[in-house]
Structures are given as C-alpha cells and as structure tokens.
C-alpha cells in the first residue's frame, strides 16, 4: 500500500503508509465499501460486473 502527501511531495518520493497505518486502514475500508456497493455516486447499490476479490487477499 502506498500513501503520499501530494501537497508537499508531488513526486511521490516518501511513502507515508507505515507511519499512518490507521489512515491506510480507513481509506482501504472506504474503498472496499464503494466496490461492494458497486458505485461511488448516490443511489441504490449496483451489481458488479465481475466477482469482487480483495487485494491483498484477506487472510
């Protein structure tokens, strides 16, 4: 996982993921919710065209 502060590091030279694991977890969960809902816009859940598999795979 990669996390960059583009305002101060536009060249993406310093990965902050190890320093901010909670933020990474929150963002990963939010992304997962969007994928599960099949959309990122308001409205009813939509069916995904393919099976959704998390990455990295859950253990």
N, CA and C of each residue as an Amber inpcrd file, in Angstrom:
protein
   177
   0.8490000  -1.1670000   0.0000000   0.0000000   0.0000000   0.0000000
   0.9010000   1.2390000   0.0000000   0.4650000   2.2430000  -0.7010000
   1.2150000   3.4900000  -0.7750000   0.3160000   4.6430000  -0.3460000
   0.9140000   5.5820000   0.3700000   0.1940000   6.7770000   0.8100000
   1.1550000   7.9560000   0.7180000   0.7760000   8.9620000  -0.0580000
   1.6300000  10.1350000  -0.2580000   0.8640000  11.4110000   0.0630000
   1.5730000  12.4190000   0.5310000   1.0110000  13.7550000   0.7230000
   1.3820000  14.5560000  -0.5130000   0.4800000  14.5870000  -1.4890000
   0.7900000  15.2190000  -2.7640000   0.9710000  16.7300000  -2.6680000
   0.4470000  17.3430000  -1.6140000   0.6230000  18.7890000  -1.4420000
   2.0780000  19.1300000  -1.1350000   2.7620000  18.2400000  -0.4120000
   4.1550000  18.5120000  -0.0430000   5.1430000  17.6150000  -0.7670000
   4.6510000  16.5610000  -1.4160000   5.5300000  15.6000000  -2.0860000
   4.9130000  15.1790000  -3.4220000   4.8110000  16.1180000  -4.3770000
   4.1630000  15.7900000  -5.6470000   4.9030000  14.7210000  -6.4470000
   6.1660000  14.5090000  -6.1480000   6.9520000  13.4930000  -6.8400000
   6.7890000  12.0990000  -6.2470000   5.9570000  11.9870000  -5.2170000
   5.6950000  10.7170000  -4.5370000   7.0030000   9.9930000  -4.1670000
   7.8380000  10.7040000  -3.4080000   9.1210000  10.1360000  -3.0120000
   9.1170000   9.5650000  -1.6030000   8.1090000   9.9090000  -0.7960000
   8.0730000   9.4560000   0.5970000   6.7450000   8.7710000   0.8930000
   6.7810000   7.4570000   0.9910000   5.5810000   6.6670000   1.2720000
   5.2750000   6.7720000   2.7610000   4.0970000   7.2860000   3.1050000
   3.7070000   7.5060000   4.4930000   2.8710000   6.3650000   5.0780000
   2.6450000   5.3060000   4.3260000   1.7550000   4.2260000   4.7640000
   2.1940000   3.6080000   6.0900000   3.4670000   3.3710000   6.2740000
   3.9470000   2.7510000   7.5170000   3.7850000   3.6840000   8.7160000
   3.8430000   4.9810000   8.4710000   3.7070000   5.9570000   9.5470000
   2.2460000   6.2360000   9.9090000   1.3280000   5.9300000   8.9940000
  -0.0840000   6.2360000   9.2120000  -0.9630000   5.0170000   8.9130000
  -0.7450000   3.9230000   9.6540000  -1.4960000   2.6950000   9.3580000
  -3.0080000   2.8480000   9.5570000  -3.4200000   3.6660000  10.5070000
  -4.8550000   3.8590000  10.7350000  -5.5120000   4.5450000   9.5370000
  -4.8370000   5.5330000   8.9850000  -5.3640000   6.2350000   7.8110000
  -5.4610000   5.2860000   6.6170000  -4.4480000   4.4580000   6.4430000
  -4.4720000   3.4720000   5.3620000  -5.6450000   2.5160000   5.5600000
  -5.8500000   2.0400000   6.7870000  -6.9520000   1.1180000   7.0720000
  -8.3070000   1.7890000   6.8030000  -8.4530000   3.0390000   7.2190000
  -9.7090000   3.7640000   6.9930000  -9.9810000   3.9450000   5.4980000
  -8.9550000   4.3110000   4.7470000  -9.1140000   4.5280000   3.3160000
  -9.3990000   3.2090000   2.5930000  -8.7500000   2.1400000   3.0190000
  -8.9830000   0.8290000   2.4250000 -10.4200000   0.3800000   2.6760000
 -10.9070000   0.6100000   3.8860000 -12.2890000   0.2430000   4.2140000
 -13.2800000   1.0650000   3.3920000 -13.0160000   2.3470000   3.2380000
 -13.9050000   3.2060000   2.4520000 -13.9350000   2.7630000   0.9940000
 -12.7850000   2.4290000   0.4680000 -12.7080000   1.9460000  -0.9160000
 -13.4700000   0.6320000  -1.0560000 -13.2930000  -0.2670000  -0.0940000
 -13.9960000  -1.5430000  -0.1230000 -15.5020000  -1.3600000  -0.1150000
 -15.9820000  -0.3930000   0.6520000 -17.4160000  -0.1250000   0.7010000
 -17.9330000   0.3580000  -0.6570000 -17.1540000   1.1740000  -1.3440000
 -17.5520000   1.6440000  -2.6720000 -17.6180000   0.4890000  -3.6570000
 -16.6300000  -0.3880000  -3.6040000 -16.6060000  -1.5330000  -4.5130000
 -17.7890000  -2.4500000  -4.2270000 -18.0410000  -2.7170000  -2.9490000
 -19.1520000  -3.5910000  -2.5750000 -20.4880000  -3.0000000  -3.0280000
 -20.6210000  -1.6820000  -2.8990000 -21.8600000  -1.0180000  -3.3220000
 -21.9910000  -0.9550000  -4.8360000 -20.8740000  -1.1590000  -5.5430000
 -20.9080000  -1.1380000  -6.9980000 -20.9790000   0.2510000  -7.5950000
 -20.7870000   1.2690000  -6.7520000 -20.8460000   2.6420000  -7.2530000
 -20.2340000   3.5960000  -6.2350000 -19.8630000   4.7760000  -6.7170000
 -19.3430000   5.8120000  -5.8260000 -20.2350000   7.0480000  -5.8230000
 -21.3590000   6.9590000  -6.4970000 -22.2910000   8.0770000  -6.5640000
 -23.5550000   7.7370000  -5.7800000 -24.3520000   8.7260000  -5.4270000
 -25.5880000   8.4290000  -4.7010000 -26.5230000   7.5450000  -5.5190000
 -27.2800000   6.7530000  -4.8110000 -28.2560000   5.9010000  -5.4750000
 -28.2080000   4.4910000  -4.9350000 -29.0490000   3.6400000  -5.4540000
 -29.0870000   2.2630000  -4.9640000 -27.8160000   1.5150000  -5.3460000
 -27.5300000   0.4790000  -4.5850000 -26.3630000  -0.3530000  -4.8870000
 -26.5110000  -0.9220000  -6.2870000 -25.3810000  -1.0790000  -6.9580000
 -25.3740000  -1.6300000  -8.3120000 -24.6240000  -2.9480000  -8.3010000
 -24.9940000  -3.8250000  -9.2010000 -24.3350000  -5.1190000  -9.2870000
 -22.9790000  -4.9380000  -9.9550000 -21.9520000  -5.5540000  -9.3840000
 -20.6390000  -5.5390000 -10.0080000 -20.6410000  -6.4890000 -11.2030000
 -19.9030000  -6.1430000 -12.2380000 -19.8460000  -6.9640000 -13.4480000
 -19.0560000  -8.2560000 -13.2450000 -18.1370000  -8.2370000 -12.3010000
 -17.2880000  -9.3990000 -12.0370000 -17.2550000  -9.6580000 -10.5370000
 -16.7860000 -10.8330000 -10.1710000 -16.6430000 -11.1480000  -8.7500000
 -15.6190000 -10.2080000  -8.1220000 -15.9330000  -9.7210000  -6.9450000
 -15.0390000  -8.7980000  -6.2570000 -14.1310000  -9.5970000  -5.3300000
 -12.8390000  -9.4330000  -5.5100000 -11.8570000 -10.0930000  -4.6520000
 -10.9710000  -9.0240000  -4.0380000 -10.8110000  -9.0330000  -2.7250000
  -9.9770000  -8.0110000  -2.0860000  -8.5050000  -8.1930000  -2.4280000
  -7.8120000  -7.0890000  -2.4840000  -6.3590000  -7.1320000  -2.6610000
  -5.7320000  -6.2150000  -1.6420000  -4.7740000  -6.6580000  -0.8940000
  -4.2980000  -8.0370000  -0.9090000  -5.3590000  -8.9820000  -0.3690000
  -5.2900000 -10.2510000  -0.7600000  -6.2970000 -11.2060000  -0.2890000
  -6.3870000 -11.2400000   1.2350000  -7.6050000 -11.3710000   1.7360000
  -7.7950000 -11.4550000   3.1920000  -7.2420000 -12.7680000   3.6870000
  -6.7410000 -12.7630000   4.9020000  -6.1740000 -13.9930000   5.4660000
  -7.0560000 -14.5540000   6.5200000
